[in-house]
Amino acid sequence: MTTKHKDVTERLQKTNHALYLDVQKVLEKNKQERHIRGGIATRQKFLNAKKADHA
């Protein structure tokens, strides 16, 4: 676990609970969308490789 992750998941909860709740919403949304971004990146990678082969 990185220090940043520890700060936003543990320490922030004790120091600023309202901000902690907002951050948790963002982190959860990013977690849910991670596979979509990965799929888009993979698709783009192969499209770029295909273009390079034809150039």
Secondary structure, DSSP 8 states (H G I E B T S, - for coil): --HHHHIIIIIHHHH-HHHHHHHHHHHHHHHHHHHHHHHHHHHHHHHHHHHHHH-
